[in-house]
Amino acid sequence: MLTHCQDDNRIYPDFAEHSAPKLLFVCKTEGEESAIPRVMHKHDDRLEIMFIARGSGDYVIGGKNYPAQEGDILIFNSGVVHDERPHSSRDSVIYSCGLSGLRISGLQDNHLQPREYRALVKSGSHFSSVHGLFETLCSQCFRQNNHYGVITHHAMNALLILVRNLCEEQQAKNDERTLSLGEQIKDFIDENYATPITLDAITQKLRINRFYLIHVFKQFSGYPPKQYIIRRRVGEAQSLLLNTDLGVSEIAARVGYDSVNNFHRVFKMIVGIPPSQYKVRWMDGMKLSK
């Protein structure tokens, strides 16, 4: 069947003038390799997009729990705390990419959509298109054939626009949204997780009793407050391991642990491997575009 297409000569009309998003990395993980958890952390310098081609997982983004399955797209806006728990499966295939320099009119830098929107989007009938674009990005970046930079640039922009369109179609902003108690608890923990924070400190700050605090926050985030604090600390430790040359003992102190041995124990309990091995394992599975 022949279908005529009307050329749209507007170049990415939602992008701010003179802005040019840059692809920082693309990653494809398969099988049980994809099941290494990436505990609570955030990226202040980039947007990340994840696509579950096969498999499933549980993700907490901005304090909200999102069970994800095949065909789902997850959007990690810059500065938003998130927690990644892909389920272990031999058949799992998960793609992700990171971008900087994204400026969309009316949004913060490196934001694909407003933070009020759901961070999980269904690819639906666009599954093949999203999958194909990620495969193009991976194959071009990994092989680096002639002019691969041009191809990845256009594939990246096509992916951005396609996912943004899906966001607009599938998600509606709630203009009357107010800051819930669960979000207030989350914000307090995010600001103080590296200190000797206690449940009593939270209850005093928000003037609620201990039982209600635990109940509300577990319902809001999927985690009890103490578990959220632990995962937030370990997630920040993962970021420091990947992005700095700091030693394990200094990282432990920065995220709130006085005892390095206790930090090792908690990190291995959450991530499955000790911090000394984590950076090597993660970087071996990550392919950076240049």
Secondary structure as the mmCIF struct_conf table of DSSP 4:
data_model
#
loop_
_struct_conf.conf_type_id
_struct_conf.id
_struct_conf.beg_label_comp_id
_struct_conf.beg_label_asym_id
_struct_conf.beg_label_seq_id
_struct_conf.end_label_comp_id
_struct_conf.end_label_asym_id
_struct_conf.end_label_seq_id
TURN_TY1_P TURN_TY1_P1 PRO A 13 ASP A 14
STRN STRN1 PHE A 15 PHE A 15
HELX_LH_PP_P HELX_LH_PP_P1 ALA A 16 ALA A 16
TURN_TY1_P TURN_TY1_P2 GLU A 17 HIS A 18
STRN STRN2 LYS A 22 GLU A 30
HELX_RH_3T_P HELX_RH_3T_P1 GLY A 31 ALA A 35
STRN STRN3 ARG A 38 HIS A 41
BEND BEND1 ASP A 44 ASP A 45
STRN STRN4 LEU A 47 ARG A 54
STRN STRN5 GLY A 57 ILE A 61
TURN_TY1_P TURN_TY1_P3 GLY A 62 GLY A 63
STRN STRN6 LYS A 64 ALA A 68
TURN_TY1_P TURN_TY1_P4 GLU A 70 GLY A 71
STRN STRN7 ASP A 72 PHE A 76
TURN_TY1_P TURN_TY1_P5 SER A 78 GLY A 79
STRN STRN8 HIS A 82 PRO A 86
HELX_LH_PP_P HELX_LH_PP_P2 HIS A 87 SER A 88
TURN_TY1_P TURN_TY1_P6 ARG A 90 ASP A 91
STRN STRN9 VAL A 93 SER A 100
STRN STRN10 ILE A 104 ILE A 104
TURN_TY1_P TURN_TY1_P7 SER A 105 GLY A 106
BEND BEND2 LEU A 107 LEU A 107
TURN_TY1_P TURN_TY1_P8 ASP A 109 ASN A 110
BEND BEND3 LEU A 112 GLN A 113
TURN_TY1_P TURN_TY1_P9 ARG A 115 GLU A 116
BEND BEND4 TYR A 117 TYR A 117
BEND BEND5 ALA A 119 ALA A 119
STRN STRN11 LEU A 120 LYS A 122
HELX_RH_3T_P HELX_RH_3T_P2 GLY A 124 HIS A 126
HELX_RH_AL_P HELX_RH_AL_P1 PHE A 127 ARG A 143
TURN_TY1_P TURN_TY1_P10 ASN A 146 HIS A 147
HELX_RH_AL_P HELX_RH_AL_P2 TYR A 148 GLN A 170
TURN_TY1_P TURN_TY1_P11 ASP A 175 GLU A 176
HELX_RH_AL_P HELX_RH_AL_P3 LEU A 181 ASN A 192
TURN_TY1_P TURN_TY1_P12 TYR A 193 ALA A 194
BEND BEND6 THR A 195 THR A 195
HELX_RH_AL_P HELX_RH_AL_P4 LEU A 199 LEU A 206
TURN_TY1_P TURN_TY1_P13 ARG A 207 ARG A 207
HELX_RH_AL_P HELX_RH_AL_P5 ARG A 210 SER A 221
BEND BEND7 GLY A 222 TYR A 223
HELX_RH_AL_P HELX_RH_AL_P6 PRO A 225 ASN A 243
HELX_RH_AL_P HELX_RH_AL_P7 VAL A 248 ARG A 254
TURN_TY1_P TURN_TY1_P14 VAL A 255 GLY A 256
BEND BEND8 ASP A 258 ASP A 258
HELX_RH_AL_P HELX_RH_AL_P8 VAL A 260 VAL A 271
BEND BEND9 GLY A 272 ILE A 273
HELX_RH_AL_P HELX_RH_AL_P9 PRO A 275 GLY A 285
STRN STRN12 LYS A 287 LEU A 288
#
